[in-house]
């Protein structure tokens, strides 16, 4: 269950309305991330997704299109906005992988659902290093999400700008809300324009 004060939502929609934007839906990051995870048509079993905010990470676990677990991991500098020396970067990545490991263990102990078979990482400047450390800690294969490839987007800016990929990830996931109403992934991808989402 997700809840928010109606006044906050009204203020948000008023602000968007003043900009000429009329959202079809207001979503929450956990469900937006679940929608992105559902894009992996070939993924079987329980899958995890990890996305990065400025000072936290969001880990979600899903089985098919069902969101089963979500945890916000506080981690200052999670996106690593500035270059770190090797020791500081290693420490950050090890802390993050340890949090992921413990969270997935908690999920498996308490849920009774099948173990997580794969982890998808949202865009990050050190995604490959993070994926390697998660593999070492958990034994679970990791892949890095490419929004341009996954959503058949040709926009060069989206494909090249890491900050835009990170900032736009939740919006892309929210826009996928309409996907479940259409048969098959490929049919949805060709239905443009996408629904507006906040």
Buried (B, 14 or more C-beta within 10 A) or exposed (E): EEEEEEEEEEEBBEEBEEEEEEBBEBBBBBBBBBBBBBBBEEBEEBBBBBBBBEEBBBBBBBBBEEBBBBBEBEBEEBBBEEEBEEEEBEEBBBBBBBBBBBBBEEBBEEBEBEBBEBBBBBBBBBBEBBBBBBBEBBEBEBEEBEBBEBBEBEEEEBBEBEEBBBBBBBBBBBBBBBBEEEEEBEEBBEEEEBBBBB
